[in-house]
Amino acid sequence: MKISTDNSQTENIESAQSQLSKSPFLRFRKMIEKYFGEQKLTETRKAIVLNDLVDASSPGNDFFVMILFSSAIATFGLIADLSVVTIGAQLIDPLMSPILGLSIASLSGLHRMFNRSIAAIIKGAGAAIGISALISFFTYRLPYSIHASIPHEIMVRTTVSPFDLGIAIVGGAAAAYALAHPRLDAALPGVAIATALMPPLCAIGFGITFQSTFIILGAALQFFTNFAAIAFAAIITFALLGFGPNKFKKDKDLSRSVLVSAIMVLIIAIPLTILAWNSVSTVRLNNHVSDVIMGTLPDTVQPQLVDLEINSVENKTDITVTLRMVRELTPPETLFLHTALVDQLGAPVTIQIVMLPMQIID
């Protein structure tokens, strides 16, 4: 009887293990481990990659010359509002190598290389910001300069979302993988385009010239998002490819590197998630208010929505709507629109209607 019970327990354990092994997560994990196990590099190739990154991560004169070229091209592209020129600056991307060097140094316990990579990133970023601020000053602040306005390319560098974080993570993994395999070097320029590092730094310099806190903070958030995501993904990829400390405490050093980089990504992801949620809420509110306005206005005015601004302060909502109409709204029609907005939003509403006269000629 006792033997039968033991056999039954053994069968239950084996059945549970069999079901667990069939789970999609474990199958995916085994597939990844098997693939990267086959992709692990030889010690000779690892040494070549390490030597290349040591040289590329050292802030020498050639590094700062490339920073000068890249930041100047990026700044002119941002000011001229030309995305093609900005992409050209991303192709140079001298900061990618120090970031990859930082990842592999933190993984392998190479403290000297780690310090050099950090120095290269800080000095390179500072130089890029300074060059951008100088170019922006001469472009906008001197008497003969062009009319001061904020280009669209600058504003693009001040917004960031969780999608940007995902792009940078995938891009960092691709950069590390391509660097480790010499036949895939041609993929690195594409990765540099996808994970923009220089344009956000140049946007910070532009924001300093204009003394715009919004531009400075937005561009800084975009840069740190890309930086943290690339470093995190590169550490994971290099670890899967077999890089790591050859001496004792390998697992401990690896887990510490992954933990620190994961915390950096998490810290960046929190404000991005909040910003994304606020953006989604704002879009939903704008769509809802525009539907109420266009559904409430009489067909006889033939309304066309031009612009809509909504500012919510505490329990009050201020709405400014710009409309094209063939005639003005009567006081009862305006009151009916205001009542409909109050009922739909469930809060006090002040509305300002800007009317653009419109004439339809048949």
C-alpha positions as MATLAB code, in Angstrom:
seq = 'MKISTDNSQTENIESAQSQLSKSPFLRFRKMIEKYFGEQKLTETRKAIVLNDLVDASSPGNDFFVMILFSSAIATFGLIADLSVVTIGAQLIDPLMSPILGLSIASLSGLHRMFNRSIAAIIKGAGAAIGISALISFFTYRLPYSIHASIPHEIMVRTTVSPFDLGIAIVGGAAAAYALAHPRLDAALPGVAIATALMPPLCAIGFGITFQSTFIILGAALQFFTNFAAIAFAAIITFALLGFGPNKFKKDKDLSRSVLVSAIMVLIIAIPLTILAWNSVSTVRLNNHVSDVIMGTLPDTVQPQLVDLEINSVENKTDITVTLRMVRELTPPETLFLHTALVDQLGAPVTIQIVMLPMQIID';
ca = [
       0.000    0.000    0.000;
       2.831    2.332    0.867;
       4.642    1.524   -2.363;
       1.502    2.294   -4.332;
       1.255    5.713   -2.664;
       4.875    6.505   -3.500;
       4.351    5.491   -7.091;
       1.246    7.658   -7.265;
       3.140   10.673   -5.924;
       5.967   10.070   -8.371;
       3.511    9.905  -11.253;
       1.876   13.157  -10.122;
       5.248   14.908   -9.936;
       6.247   13.649  -13.365;
       2.884   14.725  -14.756;
       3.261   18.214  -13.272;
       6.787   18.521  -14.645;
       5.591   17.363  -18.050;
       2.815   19.977  -18.083;
       5.232   22.676  -16.896;
       7.698   21.829  -19.636;
       4.944   22.311  -22.180;
       4.253   25.909  -21.090;
       4.923   28.508  -23.817;
       7.282   30.488  -21.582;
       9.574   27.540  -20.861;
       9.558   26.435  -24.472;
      10.516   29.952  -25.541;
      13.245   30.077  -22.884;
      14.722   26.752  -23.967;
      14.634   27.850  -27.578;
      16.502   31.091  -26.772;
      19.076   29.266  -24.622;
      19.617   26.649  -27.323;
      20.003   29.254  -30.067;
      22.413   31.495  -28.176;
      24.238   28.431  -26.886;
      25.039   27.603  -30.482;
      25.965   31.248  -31.141;
      28.528   31.570  -28.336;
      31.785   32.992  -29.608;
      35.274   31.631  -29.457;
      37.714   33.089  -26.969;
      39.651   34.642  -29.853;
      36.556   36.452  -31.142;
      35.684   37.636  -27.620;
      39.188   39.081  -27.237;
      38.868   40.896  -30.579;
      35.499   42.414  -29.583;
      36.868   43.487  -26.195;
      39.950   45.092  -27.753;
      37.809   46.926  -30.323;
      35.510   48.289  -27.629;
      38.432   49.275  -25.395;
      39.847   51.378  -28.228;
      36.449   52.792  -29.228;
      35.538   53.641  -25.627;
      38.657   55.688  -24.938;
      37.970   59.434  -25.381;
      40.809   60.321  -27.744;
      41.122   63.175  -30.215;
      39.447   61.213  -33.014;
      36.440   60.574  -30.756;
      35.928   64.293  -30.113;
      36.417   65.109  -33.796;
      33.576   62.729  -34.635;
      31.489   64.287  -31.837;
      32.108   67.693  -33.443;
      31.039   66.500  -36.886;
      28.012   64.549  -35.677;
      26.690   67.266  -33.356;
      27.197   70.001  -35.963;
      25.328   68.006  -38.610;
      22.544   67.132  -36.164;
      22.168   70.739  -34.978;
      22.001   72.149  -38.503;
      19.488   69.446  -39.405;
      17.324   70.262  -36.399;
      17.431   74.015  -37.010;
      16.756   73.638  -40.740;
      13.939   71.208  -39.874;
      15.381   68.557  -42.209;
      14.920   64.996  -40.996;
      17.246   63.647  -43.710;
      20.170   65.690  -42.353;
      19.381   64.584  -38.813;
      19.450   60.953  -39.934;
      22.882   61.595  -41.452;
      24.143   62.702  -38.034;
      22.752   59.520  -36.483;
      24.770   57.438  -38.942;
      28.014   58.785  -37.442;
      26.847   58.141  -33.853;
      30.185   58.151  -31.932;
      28.444   57.546  -28.583;
      27.224   54.040  -29.457;
      30.643   52.424  -28.947;
      31.209   53.832  -25.410;
      27.730   52.669  -24.385;
      28.435   49.147  -25.669;
      31.822   49.320  -23.956;
      30.098   50.318  -20.722;
      27.792   47.295  -21.026;
      30.511   44.746  -21.664;
      32.768   46.285  -18.996;
      30.055   46.084  -16.332;
      29.387   42.491  -17.381;
      33.022   41.385  -17.449;
      34.156   43.300  -14.363;
      36.618   45.485  -16.303;
      36.687   48.527  -14.014;
      39.219   50.527  -16.031;
      37.228   50.088  -19.228;
      34.041   50.954  -17.321;
      35.540   54.234  -16.091;
      36.821   55.114  -19.561;
      33.414   54.434  -21.104;
      31.662   56.598  -18.522;
      34.184   59.395  -19.132;
      33.715   59.128  -22.892;
      29.918   59.291  -22.597;
      29.935   62.261  -20.198;
      32.567   64.236  -22.104;
      31.027   63.409  -25.486;
      27.534   64.371  -24.353;
      28.808   67.602  -22.800;
      30.731   68.501  -25.947;
      27.697   67.812  -28.149;
      25.454   69.980  -25.982;
      28.009   72.799  -25.965;
      28.517   72.713  -29.739;
      24.761   72.673  -30.334;
      24.199   75.593  -27.962;
      26.942   77.594  -29.693;
      25.562   76.946  -33.189;
      22.015   77.745  -32.031;
      23.202   80.999  -30.457;
      24.914   82.202  -33.633;
      21.902   81.123  -35.675;
      19.171   82.783  -33.618;
      20.602   85.303  -31.172;
      22.788   87.551  -33.275;
      21.262   90.593  -35.068;
      21.680   89.139  -38.551;
      20.252   85.744  -37.565;
      17.079   84.177  -38.870;
      13.692   84.670  -37.272;
      13.435   82.823  -33.972;
      11.091   79.852  -34.137;
      11.128   76.301  -32.819;
      11.394   73.778  -35.688;
       9.274   70.653  -35.762;
      12.369   68.410  -35.567;
      13.235   69.993  -32.215;
       9.766   69.350  -30.835;
       9.975   65.710  -31.953;
      13.058   65.294  -29.727;
      11.148   66.528  -26.663;
       8.547   63.757  -26.662;
       9.153   60.147  -25.699;
       6.888   57.136  -25.146;
       7.175   53.472  -24.099;
       7.449   52.658  -27.797;
      10.736   54.598  -27.883;
      11.938   52.526  -24.944;
      11.061   49.323  -26.790;
      12.822   50.516  -29.947;
      15.974   51.342  -27.970;
      15.960   47.935  -26.229;
      15.694   46.065  -29.519;
      18.256   48.394  -31.097;
      20.738   47.872  -28.271;
      20.415   44.099  -28.553;
      20.882   44.307  -32.325;
      23.963   46.525  -31.936;
      25.622   44.146  -29.466;
      24.801   41.100  -31.590;
      26.038   42.716  -34.801;
      29.245   43.910  -33.143;
      30.024   40.394  -31.903;
      29.609   38.911  -35.397;
      31.921   40.535  -37.970;
      29.748   39.520  -40.908;
      26.897   41.657  -39.501;
      28.786   44.958  -39.212;
      26.668   46.411  -42.003;
      23.673   46.383  -39.643;
      25.233   48.889  -37.203;
      24.338   52.052  -39.207;
      20.693   50.956  -39.249;
      20.766   50.464  -35.494;
      22.276   53.937  -35.078;
      19.378   55.442  -37.042;
      16.761   53.596  -34.977;
      18.275   54.553  -31.607;
      18.892   58.295  -31.791;
      21.542   59.541  -29.362;
      23.030   62.700  -30.878;
      19.823   64.574  -31.913;
      18.374   64.650  -28.353;
      21.677   66.021  -27.011;
      21.689   68.724  -29.675;
      18.076   69.542  -28.815;
      19.237   70.129  -25.222;
      21.775   72.678  -26.508;
      19.025   74.332  -28.514;
      16.847   74.472  -25.370;
      19.693   76.085  -23.412;
      20.002   78.836  -26.043;
      16.244   79.476  -25.907;
      16.189   79.017  -22.115;
      13.348   76.515  -22.538;
      13.004   74.112  -19.624;
      10.431   72.099  -21.580;
      12.856   71.394  -24.446;
      15.784   70.655  -22.116;
      13.900   68.186  -19.921;
      12.078   66.508  -22.805;
      15.250   65.989  -24.846;
      17.175   64.815  -21.774;
      14.487   62.231  -21.043;
      14.693   60.943  -24.627;
      18.492   60.635  -24.435;
      18.508   58.859  -21.066;
      15.741   56.542  -22.281;
      17.813   55.444  -25.264;
      21.004   55.271  -23.200;
      19.550   53.077  -20.437;
      17.692   50.790  -22.840;
      20.725   50.243  -25.090;
      22.988   49.487  -22.114;
      20.470   47.048  -20.609;
      19.833   45.185  -23.862;
      23.558   45.031  -24.666;
      24.348   43.459  -21.275;
      21.713   40.765  -21.802;
      22.905   40.061  -25.361;
      26.594   39.950  -24.464;
      25.796   37.585  -21.569;
      23.857   35.244  -23.858;
      26.775   35.277  -26.300;
      29.132   34.046  -23.580;
      30.811   37.252  -22.420;
      31.387   37.603  -18.707;
      34.018   37.411  -15.964;
      36.378   34.481  -16.413;
      37.231   34.395  -12.723;
      35.181   33.714   -9.603;
      31.748   35.165   -8.746;
      30.599   34.972  -12.343;
      26.921   34.486  -11.534;
      27.010   37.152   -8.829;
      28.674   39.727  -11.094;
      26.299   38.936  -13.924;
      23.190   39.226  -11.772;
      24.453   42.503  -10.303;
      25.062   44.001  -13.767;
      21.667   42.893  -15.028;
      19.954   44.153  -11.858;
      21.531   47.614  -12.028;
      20.735   48.047  -15.721;
      17.206   46.695  -15.224;
      16.619   49.219  -12.423;
      17.791   52.010  -14.759;
      15.337   50.883  -17.423;
      12.544   50.610  -14.833;
      13.227   54.127  -13.544;
      12.992   55.434  -17.106;
       9.908   53.325  -17.899;
       7.848   54.725  -15.004;
       7.670   58.351  -16.234;
       7.263   57.131  -19.818;
       4.248   55.062  -18.811;
       2.754   58.018  -16.954;
       3.314   60.302  -19.947;
       1.814   57.729  -22.302;
      -1.253   57.311  -20.079;
      -1.718   61.079  -19.882;
      -1.410   61.342  -23.658;
      -4.007   58.620  -24.182;
      -6.356   60.303  -21.683;
      -5.880   63.663  -23.421;
      -6.616   62.194  -26.844;
      -9.739   60.465  -25.535;
     -10.962   63.690  -23.933;
     -10.310   65.678  -27.128;
     -12.150   63.111  -29.245;
     -15.074   63.034  -26.826;
     -15.381   66.832  -26.661;
     -15.098   67.215  -30.437;
     -17.811   64.565  -30.940;
     -20.106   66.419  -28.521;
     -19.477   69.773  -30.218;
     -19.967   68.525  -33.762;
     -22.992   66.462  -32.755;
     -24.660   69.341  -30.931;
     -24.181   72.169  -33.435;
     -27.062   72.596  -35.897;
     -26.546   71.418  -39.456;
     -27.597   74.831  -40.761;
     -24.252   76.383  -39.713;
     -22.319   73.638  -41.589;
     -19.571   73.510  -38.914;
     -15.982   72.472  -39.600;
     -13.660   71.907  -36.623;
     -10.338   73.745  -37.049;
      -8.738   73.589  -33.606;
      -9.594   72.447  -30.090;
      -7.775   73.304  -26.855;
      -8.783   71.815  -23.509;
      -7.311   72.805  -20.147;
      -8.530   70.960  -17.078;
      -7.785   72.613  -13.744;
      -9.087   70.813  -10.650;
     -12.835   70.373  -11.283;
     -13.090   72.968  -14.038;
     -12.606   72.536  -17.792;
     -11.719   75.427  -20.093;
     -12.457   74.781  -23.767;
     -11.406   76.935  -26.706;
     -12.785   75.742  -30.021;
     -12.124   77.228  -33.447;
     -14.819   76.566  -36.034;
     -15.577   77.457  -39.607;
     -19.286   78.229  -40.022;
     -21.529   79.868  -42.610;
     -23.205   81.963  -39.911;
     -22.845   82.895  -36.258;
     -24.434   80.852  -33.494;
     -27.495   82.319  -31.827;
     -27.489   82.687  -28.015;
     -29.893   79.714  -27.569;
     -27.636   77.535  -29.761;
     -24.571   78.548  -27.747;
     -26.378   77.834  -24.470;
     -27.496   74.436  -25.761;
     -23.865   73.566  -26.696;
     -22.605   74.649  -23.279;
     -25.292   72.585  -21.500;
     -24.434   69.514  -23.582;
     -20.738   69.788  -22.679;
     -21.514   70.165  -18.970;
     -23.779   67.103  -19.057;
     -21.241   64.967  -20.931;
     -18.162   65.974  -18.915;
     -19.915   66.084  -15.557;
     -17.974   69.171  -14.489;
     -18.198   72.974  -14.787;
     -17.213   74.106  -18.284;
     -16.211   77.445  -19.751;
     -16.226   77.570  -23.538;
     -14.806   80.140  -25.916;
     -15.842   79.862  -29.559;
     -13.640   81.366  -32.260;
     -15.628   81.581  -35.479;
     -14.062   81.765  -38.927;
     -16.627   82.991  -41.453;
     -17.116   80.612  -44.327;
     -18.973   81.082  -47.586;
     -19.925   78.162  -49.785;
     -20.283   79.069  -53.449;
     -22.197   76.611  -55.588;
];
